[in-house]
Amino acid sequence: MYQIALCDDETTELHTLEQMLRSYRGHSIKDTLSVRSFESANALFFAIEQETYAPDLIFLDIYMPELSGLEAAEKLSGMELPCLIIFLTSSTSNDHALEAYNLNVFHYLVKPVSRESLFASLDRALAHFEKNATRYLLFQTESQIHRVNADDIIYCEAQRKRQCVYLKNEEQLILHTSMTRLGEMLAARQEFMKMGISYIVNLKHIDRLGTETLQFDNGKEIYLPRGSYKPLSDRYFNHYFGTEMEGK
């Protein structure tokens, strides 16, 4: 399910875009879209901050009162929200091209937006999502839903009936799930390895590996479960050098 947000203070344009997006959803059965409309950037941010709304793609009008599209995109960038932004503009000039580039804006659409240009942008965005499908995971904590880049996970640790996910920004997420379920969520990523019943480690973040302990690149050190050194060291070296070794 892809969450798509439309943000435009022109209600007629907003309604037209929403209808076209729903038409795209009906035309392309394999892609499921959830569309939500906002008449101001402030309303969008209220949903993100108060309702933990996490859109994958935002169609954002550049010229809006109170908070412009450029200001909203800058704020989104500061929040490190992993979403794509497509600017909507009534101008064909390149006045905001540099700002958009610096904010990693995905694309521009000139209003009035045509069905063909909208669908082409959606095709590109969905292709981008499919390419990066395994990068992000949704974790449910006691009070919030977190969308986490798998590359940011250093390791996971079982703590009785809870699991703790340690992230590279030093944040810790406490999940009310099982280690088995957590392992299933990470199974598609080759860099994750389960060690005993207590740990899942990200091989990319291992800085030093000994026979009894390993140290991650954030300085954190853990003791290896009994019998885990050999399979871990084999998997670790294979992860980094497997292709080269097979070619020799």
C-alpha positions in Angstrom: 0.0 0.0 0.0 1.5 3.3 -1.1 0.4 6.4 0.8 0.0 9.4 -1.5 -0.6 12.9 -0.2 -2.0 15.8 -2.3 -1.3 19.3 -0.9 -2.8 22.2 -2.8 -4.8 25.3 -1.6 -6.8 25.3 -4.9 -9.7 23.0 -4.1 -10.7 22.5 -7.7 -7.2 21.4 -8.7 -7.0 19.2 -5.6 -10.3 17.4 -6.5 -9.2 16.9 -10.2 -5.8 15.4 -9.1 -7.5 13.1 -6.7 -10.0 11.9 -9.3 -7.1 11.2 -11.8 -5.1 9.3 -9.1 -8.1 7.1 -8.3 -8.4 6.5 -12.1 -4.8 5.4 -12.2 -5.4 3.0 -9.3 -8.3 1.5 -11.1 -6.3 1.3 -14.4 -3.2 -0.4 -12.8 -4.6 -3.1 -10.5 -1.1 -4.3 -9.4 -0.4 -1.0 -7.6 -2.5 -0.2 -4.6 -2.7 3.5 -3.7 -4.1 5.3 -0.7 -4.8 8.9 -1.6 -5.3 11.7 1.0 -5.9 15.4 0.3 -4.8 18.5 2.2 -5.7 22.1 1.5 -2.6 23.5 3.2 0.9 22.4 4.2 0.1 23.0 7.9 -2.8 20.5 7.6 -0.3 18.0 6.1 2.2 18.5 8.9 -0.5 18.1 11.5 -1.3 14.7 10.1 2.3 13.7 9.9 3.2 14.9 13.5 0.0 14.2 15.3 -1.4 11.1 13.5 2.0 9.5 12.6 0.9 9.7 8.9 3.8 8.7 6.7 3.2 9.4 3.0 5.4 7.7 0.4 4.8 10.3 -2.2 3.6 14.0 -1.8 2.3 16.1 -4.6 3.1 19.6 -3.3 1.9 22.9 -4.7 4.8 25.4 -4.7 2.7 28.6 -4.2 0.6 28.3 -1.1 -0.2 30.9 1.6 1.1 30.6 5.2 3.6 27.8 4.3 4.8 27.5 0.7 5.7 24.2 -1.0 9.4 25.1 -0.9 9.2 25.8 2.8 7.3 22.6 3.4 9.8 20.5 1.4 12.6 22.0 3.4 10.8 21.1 6.6 10.2 17.6 5.4 13.9 17.3 4.6 14.8 18.3 8.1 12.4 15.7 9.5 14.3 13.0 7.5 10.9 11.7 6.3 11.8 9.1 3.5 9.2 10.3 0.9 9.3 11.5 -2.7 8.1 15.0 -3.5 6.6 16.1 -6.8 6.2 19.9 -7.1 3.0 21.3 -8.6 3.6 24.7 -10.2 1.7 27.1 -12.5 5.0 28.5 -13.8 7.1 27.1 -16.6 10.2 29.0 -15.6 13.1 27.4 -13.7 13.0 29.9 -10.9 13.0 27.2 -8.2 15.1 24.5 -10.0 18.1 25.0 -7.7 16.1 24.9 -4.5 14.3 21.8 -5.7 17.6 20.1 -6.6 19.0 20.8 -3.1 15.8 19.4 -1.5 16.0 16.2 -3.6 12.6 16.9 -5.2 11.7 14.0 -7.5 9.9 15.8 -10.3 7.9 18.8 -11.4 4.4 19.0 -12.9 3.0 22.1 -14.5 -0.6 23.0 -13.8 -3.1 22.3 -15.1 -1.8 18.8 -14.7 -2.6 16.4 -17.6 -3.6 12.8 -17.1 -0.6 11.7 -19.3 2.0 13.7 -17.3 0.5 12.6 -14.0 0.5 8.9 -14.9 4.1 9.2 -16.3 5.2 10.7 -12.9 3.4 7.9 -11.0 5.1 5.3 -13.2 8.5 6.7 -12.3 7.7 6.9 -8.6 6.3 3.4 -8.4 9.4 2.1 -10.3 11.5 3.8 -7.7 9.6 2.3 -4.8 9.8 -1.2 -6.3 13.6 -0.8 -6.8 14.0 0.2 -3.1 11.2 -2.0 -1.7 13.3 -3.8 0.8 15.0 -0.7 2.2 12.3 0.3 4.6 10.5 -1.5 7.4 7.5 -0.5 9.5 8.0 -1.1 13.3 5.1 -0.7 15.8 6.1 0.5 19.2 3.8 1.1 22.1 2.7 4.5 20.9 3.9 5.0 17.3 4.6 3.5 13.9 8.2 4.0 12.8 9.4 3.6 9.2 13.0 2.6 9.4 15.7 2.3 6.7 17.1 -1.3 7.1 20.6 0.1 6.6 20.2 2.1 9.8 19.6 -1.0 12.0 22.8 -2.1 13.8 21.4 -5.1 15.7 18.3 -6.5 17.4 18.3 -8.0 20.9 15.7 -10.2 22.6 14.6 -8.8 25.9 12.1 -11.4 27.3 8.8 -10.8 25.5 10.1 -7.6 23.9 12.7 -7.0 21.1 15.0 -4.0 21.1 16.1 -2.6 17.7 19.3 -0.5 18.0 19.7 2.2 15.3 22.8 4.1 14.2 21.4 7.4 15.4 21.5 5.8 18.9 17.7 5.5 19.0 16.3 2.3 20.5 12.9 0.9 19.4 11.1 -1.4 21.8 8.8 -3.8 19.9 6.1 -6.0 21.3 6.8 -8.9 18.9 8.8 -12.1 18.7 12.4 -12.6 17.5 11.0 -15.1 15.0 8.7 -12.4 13.5 11.5 -9.8 13.5 13.7 -12.3 11.7 11.0 -12.8 9.0 10.8 -9.1 8.5 14.6 -8.9 7.9 14.9 -12.2 5.9 15.0 -10.4 2.5 18.1 -8.5 3.5 21.3 -10.6 3.0 23.3 -8.5 5.5 21.2 -9.6 8.5 22.1 -12.8 10.5 20.5 -14.4 13.5 22.8 -15.4 16.3 21.4 -17.8 18.8 18.1 -16.9 20.3 19.0 -13.4 21.4 20.5 -11.4 18.5 20.1 -10.4 14.9 23.1 -8.5 13.6 23.7 -6.3 10.6 27.0 -7.5 9.0 27.5 -4.0 7.5 27.9 -2.5 11.0 30.4 -5.0 12.4 33.7 -3.2 13.0 35.6 -5.9 14.8 34.9 -9.6 15.2 36.6 -11.8 17.8 36.1 -15.4 19.0 34.1 -14.2 22.0 32.9 -10.7 21.2 32.0 -8.4 18.3 32.1 -4.7 18.2 29.9 -2.5 16.0 30.8 0.7 14.3 29.0 2.7 16.9 31.4 1.3 19.6 28.8 -1.1 21.1 30.2 -4.5 22.0 28.3 -7.7 22.6 29.3 -11.3 23.6 28.8 -14.0 21.0 26.4 -16.8 21.9 28.1 -20.2 22.3 29.0 -21.8 19.0 28.2 -18.7 16.9 31.8 -17.4 16.0 32.5 -19.9 13.1 29.1 -19.4 11.3 29.2 -15.7 11.9 32.8 -15.3 10.6 32.1 -17.4 7.6 29.0 -15.4 6.7 30.8 -12.1 7.4 33.6 -12.8 5.1 31.3 -14.3 2.4 29.2 -11.2 2.6 32.1 -9.0 1.7 34.3 -11.3 -0.3 32.1 -14.1 -1.5 31.8 -12.9 -5.1 35.6 -12.4 -5.5 36.4 -15.7 -3.9 34.0 -17.6 -6.2 35.6 -16.0 -9.2 39.1 -17.3 -8.3 
